[in-house]
Amino acid sequence: MSLLRAVLPLALLLLAGCPQEPAATAPAGDAAVGGKPMSTEPVINGRAYYLERIKIPPGADFTVQLIDNQLADTPDAVIATTTLEDVAGPPYEFALLYDPAKLRPNGQYGLSANLRGVDGNLLFVTDTRVPVTPGDDKVVEFRMTRVSAGDAPQPAAQLRRTRWTCGEMTFEAVFDVTGERVELALPDGALSLPQAQSGSGARYADHRGNEFWTKGDTGTLTRDGGAKRDCVRADTPPKAGSPWEAAKQRGIAFRGIGNEPGWVVEVGMGDTTTLHAELAYGERKVDAQVRGLSGLLGWAGKTVDDTRVRLVLERKACSDGMSDENYPVEAVLEVGGDTFRGCGRFLQE
């Protein structure tokens, strides 16, 4: 008994000195749910559905965007976008990540969603923006309505038509402000792109790597994730009071300019017309009767003293090298043995 009294305190002392394994804790900033850490990334979780019994063909895409309602008519209205590719029937459950730095104090926000078929046509949309509070962790659930169902008129589209030159091609772009989309009539086929998140300008993109991004009268076009092509608006109206506007009012079809030394050329309307050029800052003037070129864009002819004159044009983004202005046409003017390179635009398109 005396031996047990002597050993017991020693055993308790040894147990107290053994290192203890710390209890498992969730990573800082995360909450543990079901034994797994839960991400605290800024995200809006939602579920979209429709009630019609319609089988969706393969290849449909569901897209949802977070919109700043107070900036709804500006390019900066879209805060975040996510797309679920190749979806089938509802519900469409999504997790929309967003940048909290883009939120404004006391801002008002909503969700806009659509379902498009493999051909890009709208199938279902949210007819009004769904109110949402970023930071609220509850799941946002909403119903979409069928497009062209025949039971209610669709909102009138707000369309803005423009023409663009990107490298060797010129095409029409139709911006659908209401549908937050752009339709590009490209030479190799039509391309429909939804509005996407951008830091500046108006950006339209899909998950296949197609993108059209405009900033004022310039932009870029990307096809299938390839190289970007520089673009310039081809139908920019001349500024009031400018030489371009004055030339347009005189019925000039094309006007071009260049530098080193400075020159300007103007061509009238019609297949057979007059060409007037002022070279070396106006020190030399050239007038010629010209006809449209065969197989090329431009004109050719002779002056009264039989000097050969030819103006060859190519629709591609062009910079005059002296200013920040961009032009949709590259111009090469040949007068006798002299060649002048510059930029210009058609004024009567």
Phi, psi and chi 1 to 4 in degrees:
 res  aa     phi    psi   chi1   chi2   chi3   chi4
   1 MET       -  -42.4 -172.0   65.8  177.7      -
   2 SER   -65.2  -32.5   58.7      -      -      -
   3 LEU   -66.7  -41.4  178.9   59.5      -      -
   4 LEU   -62.2  -40.2  178.8   60.3      -      -
   5 ARG   -63.8  -29.2  -70.8  175.3  179.6  174.4
   6 ALA   -80.0  -36.1      -      -      -      -
   7 VAL   -79.1  -36.5  171.4      -      -      -
   8 LEU   -58.8  -47.0 -175.1   57.2      -      -
   9 PRO   -61.0  -35.9  -23.9   35.9      -      -
  10 LEU   -66.0  -40.3  178.8   60.0      -      -
  11 ALA   -64.5  -42.1      -      -      -      -
  12 LEU   -63.7  -37.7  -67.2  174.6      -      -
  13 LEU   -65.2  -39.7 -179.3   62.2      -      -
  14 LEU   -68.1  -40.0  -69.4  174.1      -      -
  15 LEU   -64.5  -38.5  -73.0  173.2      -      -
  16 ALA   -66.4  -26.0      -      -      -      -
  17 GLY   -87.5   -6.5      -      -      -      -
  18 CYS   -74.8  139.6  -68.6      -      -      -
  19 PRO   -67.8  138.1   24.7  -33.4      -      -
  20 GLN  -101.0  139.8  -58.9  -64.4  -46.0      -
  21 GLU   -74.4  127.3 -175.6  174.0  -18.4      -
  22 PRO   -66.7  151.6   24.8  -33.5      -      -
  23 ALA   -71.9  143.0      -      -      -      -
  24 ALA   -68.0  136.8      -      -      -      -
  25 THR  -127.2  154.9   59.3      -      -      -
  26 ALA   -73.1  149.2      -      -      -      -
  27 PRO   -56.6  150.1  -20.7   29.8      -      -
  28 ALA   -59.0  135.3      -      -      -      -
  29 GLY    87.7   -9.6      -      -      -      -
  30 ASP  -110.8  156.1  -70.9  -10.0      -      -
  31 ALA  -110.4  141.4      -      -      -      -
  32 ALA   -88.0  126.0      -      -      -      -
  33 VAL  -128.0  118.2  177.9      -      -      -
  34 GLY    62.1   29.8      -      -      -      -
  35 GLY    82.6   -0.7      -      -      -      -
  36 LYS  -118.5  140.7  -63.9 -178.7  179.8 -179.6
  37 PRO   -67.0  143.3   24.3  -33.1      -      -
  38 MET  -106.5  130.6 -176.7  176.7   64.5      -
  39 SER   -65.9  144.0  173.1      -      -      -
  40 THR  -106.0   19.8   57.9      -      -      -
  41 GLU   -61.8  145.5  -71.6 -176.7  -63.5      -
  42 PRO   -67.8  112.6   22.7  -32.0      -      -
  43 VAL  -145.7  145.8   63.4      -      -      -
  44 ILE  -110.9  118.8  -64.2  174.0      -      -
  45 ASN   -96.2  134.8  -67.1  -63.2      -      -
  46 GLY  -150.2  172.8      -      -      -      -
  47 ARG  -145.6  120.9 -177.4 -177.7  -59.3  109.5
  48 ALA  -111.6  149.8      -      -      -      -
  49 TYR  -154.3  169.3   63.9   93.8      -      -
  50 TYR  -138.2  159.2   58.5   81.6      -      -
  51 LEU   -96.4  -19.8  -62.3 -178.9      -      -
  52 GLU   -65.6  143.3  -69.6   81.6   -7.8      -
  53 ARG   -89.5   83.8  -65.7 -173.8  176.4 -177.9
  54 ILE  -127.6  131.4  -62.8  176.6      -      -
  55 LYS   -85.9  122.8 -176.6  177.0 -179.1 -179.7
  56 ILE   -86.3  125.5  -58.4  -61.6      -      -
  57 PRO   -62.9  155.6  -19.7   31.7      -      -
  58 PRO   -59.8  148.0  -21.5   32.2      -      -
  59 GLY    97.7    4.3      -      -      -      -
  60 ALA   -73.9  152.6      -      -      -      -
  61 ASP  -124.3  137.4  -69.3  -17.8      -      -
  62 PHE  -109.0  126.3  169.1   80.0      -      -
  63 THR  -124.7  135.8  -61.0      -      -      -
  64 VAL  -132.2  141.8   61.2      -      -      -
  65 GLN  -129.5  147.8  -64.2  178.7  -37.3      -
  66 LEU   -96.2  121.9  175.8   61.7      -      -
  67 ILE  -115.2  136.4  -53.1  -67.1      -      -
  68 ASP   -82.7  107.3 -172.7  -32.9      -      -
  69 ASN   -61.3  -29.0  -67.5  -25.9      -      -
  70 GLN   -81.0   -8.1  -65.3  165.5  -57.2      -
  71 LEU  -120.9   26.0  -58.7  175.8      -      -
  72 ALA   -60.2  -26.5      -      -      -      -
  73 ASP  -101.1   17.9  -64.4  -32.4      -      -
  74 THR  -121.5  160.0   69.9      -      -      -
  75 PRO   -63.2  -20.9  -21.9   33.4      -      -
  76 ASP   -89.3    8.2  -62.5  -33.2      -      -
  77 ALA   -69.4  -32.9      -      -      -      -
  78 VAL   -81.3  115.7  179.9      -      -      -
  79 ILE   -91.3  -37.7  -63.5  174.7      -      -
  80 ALA  -154.4  151.5      -      -      -      -
  81 THR  -142.2  142.1  -58.9      -      -      -
  82 THR  -142.1  148.1 -170.6      -      -      -
  83 THR  -129.5  131.8  -63.4      -      -      -
  84 LEU   -97.4  118.3  -53.7 -179.3      -      -
  85 GLU   -91.3  148.2  -55.8  172.9   14.4      -
  86 ASP    50.9   55.6 -163.6   14.7      -      -
  87 VAL   -91.4  164.0  -63.7      -      -      -
  88 ALA  -109.7 -131.0      -      -      -      -
  89 GLY   -80.1  168.9      -      -      -      -
  90 PRO   -72.1  166.7   28.7  -34.4      -      -
  91 PRO   -81.8  158.8   30.9  -36.5      -      -
  92 TYR  -109.4  102.3  -54.6  110.3      -      -
  93 GLU   -92.5  130.7  -61.1 -175.4   -9.4      -
  94 PHE  -136.6  157.5   60.7   88.2      -      -
  95 ALA  -127.0  107.3      -      -      -      -
  96 LEU   -99.1  105.7  179.9   59.4      -      -
  97 LEU   -77.1  142.0  -69.1  171.4      -      -
  98 TYR  -141.5  162.9   62.7   91.1      -      -
  99 ASP   -97.4  112.3 -177.0   -1.1      -      -
 100 PRO   -59.5  -24.3  -20.1   31.5      -      -
 101 ALA   -66.1  -19.0      -      -      -      -
 102 LYS   -88.2   -3.2  -65.1 -173.8  176.6 -179.3
 103 LEU   -84.3  146.6  -57.4 -179.1      -      -
 104 ARG  -110.5  146.6  -61.4 -178.8  -63.2  109.9
 105 PRO   -56.3  132.7  -22.8   32.9      -      -
 106 ASN    61.8   25.7  -58.1  -41.9      -      -
 107 GLY   -73.8  159.8      -      -      -      -
 108 GLN  -119.4  129.9  -61.6  177.6    8.7      -
 109 TYR  -130.8  155.3  -56.6   94.4      -      -
 110 GLY  -149.6  164.0      -      -      -      -
 111 LEU  -106.0  138.3  -63.7  179.4      -      -
 112 SER  -124.7  130.2  175.3      -      -      -
 113 ALA  -135.8  154.9      -      -      -      -
 114 ASN  -152.6  156.9   65.2   68.0      -      -
 115 LEU  -121.7  122.7 -179.9   69.0      -      -
 116 ARG  -118.4  142.9  -71.5 -176.3  178.8  -90.6
 117 GLY   -75.0  176.8      -      -      -      -
 118 VAL   -63.2  -23.6   65.9      -      -      -
 119 ASP   -85.8    1.5   55.3    0.9      -      -
 120 GLY    88.7   -4.8      -      -      -      -
 121 ASN   -76.3  143.2  -68.9  -29.7      -      -
 122 LEU   -69.1  135.0  -81.7  172.3      -      -
 123 LEU  -109.8  -48.9  -58.1  177.5      -      -
 124 PHE  -138.2  148.5  -71.3   86.8      -      -
 125 VAL  -144.3  164.8  -63.0      -      -      -
 126 THR   -87.4  118.3   47.4      -      -      -
 127 ASP   -73.5  -20.7   49.2    8.6      -      -
 128 THR  -136.3  157.9   59.4      -      -      -
 129 ARG   -70.8  139.4  -70.4 -163.5  178.8   91.9
 130 VAL   -87.0  117.9 -179.5      -      -      -
 131 PRO   -59.3  138.2  -20.7   32.5      -      -
 132 VAL  -148.0  148.8   66.2      -      -      -
 133 THR  -116.0  103.6  -57.8      -      -      -
 134 PRO   -56.0  135.5  -24.9   35.5      -      -
 135 GLY   102.3  -20.3      -      -      -      -
 136 ASP   -78.4  126.1 -168.6  -21.4      -      -
 137 ASP   -87.3    4.0   58.4   -0.2      -      -
 138 LYS   -77.1  152.4   70.7  177.7 -178.4 -179.2
 139 VAL   -76.8  128.1  175.8      -      -      -
 140 VAL   -89.4  123.4 -178.0      -      -      -
 141 GLU  -119.7  134.2 -168.6  170.0   37.2      -
 142 PHE  -152.6  160.0   55.3   87.9      -      -
 143 ARG  -105.1  140.8  173.8 -171.4  171.9 -173.6
 144 MET  -101.4  154.4  -63.9 -173.3  -65.5      -
 145 THR  -109.8  153.3   58.1      -      -      -
 146 ARG   -76.7  139.2 -173.1 -179.8  177.9 -174.5
 147 VAL   -83.5  137.8  172.9      -      -      -
 148 SER    55.0   41.0  -59.1      -      -      -
 149 ALA   -74.6  -17.7      -      -      -      -
 150 GLY    89.8   -5.5      -      -      -      -
 151 ASP   -98.0   -6.7   53.6   -6.6      -      -
 152 ALA  -159.9  143.1      -      -      -      -
 153 PRO   -69.9  143.9   25.2  -33.4      -      -
 154 GLN   -82.2  151.3  -65.2  -61.9  -48.1      -
 155 PRO   -57.8  141.0  -20.8   31.5      -      -
 156 ALA   -63.5  131.5      -      -      -      -
 157 ALA   -74.6  142.9      -      -      -      -
 158 GLN  -104.8  100.7  -60.5  179.8   33.2      -
 159 LEU  -104.9  139.5  -56.1 -179.9      -      -
 160 ARG  -128.1  114.1 -177.5  166.8   58.9   88.9
 161 ARG   -98.0  130.9  -61.5  178.8 -179.4  -86.0
 162 THR  -139.7  163.7   56.6      -      -      -
 163 ARG  -118.5  140.0  -73.0 -178.2   62.6   80.0
 164 TRP  -131.2  148.2  -66.2   79.7      -      -
 165 THR  -117.3  121.6  -67.8      -      -      -
 166 CYS  -126.1  102.8  -56.6      -      -      -
 167 GLY    65.0 -120.5      -      -      -      -
 168 GLU   -90.0   -1.0   71.8  -75.8   -2.3      -
 169 MET  -123.9  149.0   62.9 -179.6  174.0      -
 170 THR  -122.1  137.0  -64.7      -      -      -
 171 PHE  -149.9  165.8   57.0   89.0      -      -
 172 GLU   -95.0  138.6 -177.0 -179.0   57.0      -
 173 ALA  -120.0  125.4      -      -      -      -
 174 VAL  -110.7  110.8 -179.4      -      -      -
 175 PHE   -89.4  118.5  -65.6   88.2      -      -
 176 ASP   -95.4   97.8 -176.2  -10.1      -      -
 177 VAL   -65.0  -41.3  178.8      -      -      -
 178 THR   -66.4  -46.1  -56.4      -      -      -
 179 GLY   -84.9   -0.8      -      -      -      -
 180 GLU    52.6   56.6  -61.1  173.1  -16.3      -
 181 ARG  -154.0  159.5 -158.8  166.3 -171.0   88.4
 182 VAL  -129.2  139.7   66.6      -      -      -
 183 GLU  -112.3  119.9  -52.2  -69.8  -23.2      -
 184 LEU  -104.9  123.5  -54.3 -179.8      -      -
 185 ALA   -93.0   74.3      -      -      -      -
 186 LEU   -77.0  154.9  -59.8  176.0      -      -
 187 PRO   -58.0  -31.2  -25.1   34.3      -      -
 188 ASP   -95.5   11.5   57.8   -9.4      -      -
 189 GLY   133.5  160.0      -      -      -      -
 190 ALA   -73.1  148.2      -      -      -      -
 191 LEU  -135.7  124.8  179.9   61.7      -      -
 192 SER  -110.5  124.4  178.7      -      -      -
 193 LEU  -127.7  135.4  -60.7  174.3      -      -
 194 PRO   -81.4  154.6   30.5  -34.1      -      -
 195 GLN   -65.5  141.1 -171.7  171.1   -0.7      -
 196 ALA  -128.8  169.1      -      -      -      -
 197 GLN   -67.0  139.5 -176.1  177.6   -4.5      -
 198 SER  -151.7  150.9   67.5      -      -      -
 199 GLY   -76.5  -29.7      -      -      -      -
 200 SER  -157.3  158.8   62.2      -      -      -
 201 GLY    73.9 -167.8      -      -      -      -
 202 ALA  -115.0  117.5      -      -      -      -
 203 ARG  -116.0  133.9  176.2  173.8  172.4  -98.8
 204 TYR  -128.8  130.4  -61.0   83.0      -      -
 205 ALA  -155.9  155.0      -      -      -      -
 206 ASP  -123.3  175.8   62.4   16.2      -      -
 207 HIS   -77.0   -3.7   60.6  -83.3      -      -
 208 ARG   -89.7   -0.5  -61.7  177.1 -179.8   86.2
 209 GLY    94.9   10.0      -      -      -      -
 210 ASN   -87.5  136.3  -64.0  -58.9      -      -
 211 GLU  -151.0  137.1  177.2 -172.7   84.8      -
 212 PHE  -129.6  115.9 -173.3   50.0      -      -
 213 TRP  -125.4  116.9 -164.4  -21.4      -      -
 214 THR  -115.1  145.1   65.1      -      -      -
 215 LYS  -136.5   96.6  -60.5  178.2 -177.6  179.6
 216 GLY    70.0 -124.8      -      -      -      -
 217 ASP   -98.4   10.8  -67.0  -26.4      -      -
 218 THR  -125.7  166.0   61.0      -      -      -
 219 GLY  -175.4 -169.8      -      -      -      -
 220 THR  -139.5  150.4   57.2      -      -      -
 221 LEU  -126.3  129.7  174.6   67.0      -      -
 222 THR  -124.3  130.0  -55.9      -      -      -
 223 ARG  -111.8  124.9  -62.4  -59.1  -54.3  -82.9
 224 ASP    51.8   37.7  -60.3  -35.7      -      -
 225 GLY    75.8   11.6      -      -      -      -
 226 GLY   -82.8 -155.7      -      -      -      -
 227 ALA   -72.9  148.5      -      -      -      -
 228 LYS   -77.5  140.8  -76.5 -176.9  168.4   60.4
 229 ARG  -109.6  131.6  -60.7 -177.5 -176.3 -176.9
 230 ASP   -72.0  138.7  -68.0  -30.7      -      -
 231 CYS  -127.7  155.2  -55.7      -      -      -
 232 VAL  -142.7  143.3   61.4      -      -      -
 233 ARG   -68.9  128.6 -174.6  171.0  168.4 -179.6
 234 ALA   -88.7  -15.6      -      -      -      -
 235 ASP  -116.2   28.9   59.7   -7.3      -      -
 236 THR   -61.6  122.1  -54.5      -      -      -
 237 PRO   -67.4  139.2   23.0  -32.2      -      -
 238 PRO   -60.7  145.6  -20.2   31.9      -      -
 239 LYS   -69.2  140.8  -63.8  179.5 -179.7  178.4
 240 ALA   -58.3  132.2      -      -      -      -
 241 GLY    85.1   -4.5      -      -      -      -
 242 SER   -81.9  162.9   69.1      -      -      -
 243 PRO   -59.2  -29.7  -23.6   33.9      -      -
 244 TRP   -67.6  -43.1  -59.3   88.3      -      -
 245 GLU   -67.0  -39.8  174.5   62.7   22.4      -
 246 ALA   -62.8  -40.7      -      -      -      -
 247 ALA   -65.9  -39.7      -      -      -      -
 248 LYS   -61.5  -42.4  179.7  178.8 -180.0  180.0
 249 GLN   -66.5  -26.3  -64.6  -57.5  -41.1      -
 250 ARG   -82.3   -2.2  -64.1 -162.6  -48.7  -88.3
 251 GLY    87.5   18.9      -      -      -      -
 252 ILE   -72.4  132.3  -62.8  -59.7      -      -
 253 ALA   -82.5  -39.5      -      -      -      -
 254 PHE  -141.1  141.3  177.5   83.5      -      -
 255 ARG  -132.7  134.3 -173.0  173.3 -167.0  -91.2
 256 GLY  -133.3  154.2      -      -      -      -
 257 ILE  -138.2  160.9   60.1  172.7      -      -
 258 GLY  -158.4  174.2      -      -      -      -
 259 ASN  -128.5  171.1  -60.3  -66.1      -      -
 260 GLU    56.6   69.6  -61.0 -179.9    0.2      -
 261 PRO   -84.5  164.5   31.5  -34.6      -      -
 262 GLY   -62.7  137.4      -      -      -      -
 263 TRP  -147.6  161.0   60.6  -88.8      -      -
 264 VAL  -145.0  145.4   61.9      -      -      -
 265 VAL  -136.9  143.0   63.4      -      -      -
 266 GLU  -135.2  138.9  -66.0 -178.6  -10.8      -
 267 VAL  -126.5  134.9 -176.9      -      -      -
 268 GLY   -78.8 -176.0      -      -      -      -
 269 MET   -80.2  156.7  -59.2  -77.3  -71.6      -
 270 GLY    97.8  160.0      -      -      -      -
 271 ASP   -70.3  -39.0 -172.3   52.4      -      -
 272 THR  -108.8  119.3  -59.7      -      -      -
 273 THR  -153.9 -168.9 -176.2      -      -      -
 274 THR  -109.7  145.8   58.6      -      -      -
 275 LEU  -118.8  129.6  177.7  149.5      -      -
 276 HIS  -124.1  128.0  174.2   75.3      -      -
 277 ALA  -130.5  144.1      -      -      -      -
 278 GLU  -122.8  117.1  -63.5 -174.5    5.8      -
 279 LEU  -108.0  159.6  -48.4  175.6      -      -
 280 ALA    51.7   53.4      -      -      -      -
 281 TYR    58.4   34.8  -59.9  102.4      -      -
 282 GLY    91.3   -1.3      -      -      -      -
 283 GLU   -70.4  -26.2  -68.2 -176.8    2.9      -
 284 ARG  -125.9  128.0  178.8 -175.0  177.2 -169.1
 285 LYS  -113.6  137.9  -67.5 -179.9  170.3   58.9
 286 VAL  -129.0  130.0  176.1      -      -      -
 287 ASP  -128.4  132.7  -70.4  -77.5      -      -
 288 ALA  -146.4  149.5      -      -      -      -
 289 GLN   -87.6  126.0  -71.3  -68.2  -43.6      -
 290 VAL  -129.9  158.5  -66.3      -      -      -
 291 ARG  -126.2  158.5  -68.2 -178.4   58.2   86.4
 292 GLY   -62.4  141.4      -      -      -      -
 293 LEU   -72.7  151.0  -69.5  170.5      -      -
 294 SER   -94.2  118.4  176.0      -      -      -
 295 GLY    84.9   -5.8      -      -      -      -
 296 LEU  -131.7  162.0  -68.2  173.4      -      -
 297 LEU   -92.5  117.0 -175.5   60.5      -      -
 298 GLY   148.5 -164.0      -      -      -      -
 299 TRP  -139.8  160.5  -62.7  -92.1      -      -
 300 ALA  -151.0  150.2      -      -      -      -
 301 GLY  -179.8 -160.3      -      -      -      -
 302 LYS  -137.7  153.8  -67.8 -177.8  178.2 -179.1
 303 THR   -81.4  177.7   65.0      -      -      -
 304 VAL   -64.6  -24.0  -67.7      -      -      -
 305 ASP   -98.5   21.2   61.2   -1.6      -      -
 306 ASP    67.2   21.8  -77.6  -20.6      -      -
 307 THR   -74.6  127.3  -59.9      -      -      -
 308 ARG   -73.6  132.1 -178.9  175.1  175.9  -88.4
 309 VAL  -129.2  132.5  177.1      -      -      -
 310 ARG  -143.3  134.4 -169.7  169.7   82.0  145.4
 311 LEU  -121.9  113.8  177.2   62.6      -      -
 312 VAL  -108.9  129.7  179.5      -      -      -
 313 LEU  -118.0  150.4  -50.5  176.9      -      -
 314 GLU  -139.6  128.7 -176.0  177.1   -1.8      -
 315 ARG   -76.0   99.5  -68.3 -175.0 -177.6  -88.3
 316 LYS  -159.4  153.5   61.4 -173.5  -60.7 -174.6
 317 ALA   -58.8  135.3      -      -      -      -
 318 CYS  -142.5  139.2 -178.3      -      -      -
 319 SER  -118.5  137.4  172.7      -      -      -
 320 ASP   -76.8   -6.6   62.5    6.9      -      -
 321 GLY    78.4   -4.0      -      -      -      -
 322 MET  -118.1  -18.1  -62.8  -68.8  -71.1      -
 323 SER  -137.9  177.9   67.3      -      -      -
 324 ASP   -86.6    0.6  -66.2  -29.1      -      -
 325 GLU   -80.0  140.0 -171.8  167.0    2.8      -
 326 ASN  -112.1  151.7  -69.2  -76.4      -      -
 327 TYR  -127.7  155.2  -58.5   86.1      -      -
 328 PRO   -89.6   -2.0   31.0  -33.8      -      -
 329 VAL  -134.0  135.1  178.7      -      -      -
 330 GLU   -96.6  133.7 -175.7  178.5   85.1      -
 331 ALA  -122.7  138.0      -      -      -      -
 332 VAL  -126.0  115.4  177.7      -      -      -
 333 LEU  -105.9  126.4  174.8   64.0      -      -
 334 GLU  -115.6  123.3  -59.9  171.5   -3.2      -
 335 VAL  -126.8  107.8  179.9      -      -      -
 336 GLY    62.2 -123.3      -      -      -      -
 337 GLY   -97.6    5.7      -      -      -      -
 338 ASP   -99.3  142.9  -61.2  -35.2      -      -
 339 THR  -123.5  133.7  -59.6      -      -      -
 340 PHE  -126.5  131.5  -53.6   87.2      -      -
 341 ARG  -114.2  139.0  -61.1 -177.5 -178.7  -84.1
 342 GLY  -167.4 -156.1      -      -      -      -
 343 CYS  -133.6  166.9  -51.6      -      -      -
 344 GLY  -173.5 -170.3      -      -      -      -
 345 ARG  -153.9  150.8   57.5  165.6   56.1   97.6
 346 PHE   -77.4  136.2  -72.1   94.7      -      -
 347 LEU  -103.1  -12.6  -58.7  176.5      -      -
 348 GLN  -113.8   14.6  -54.5  -62.4  -27.3      -
 349 GLU   -78.3      -  -71.7 -174.2  -28.9      -
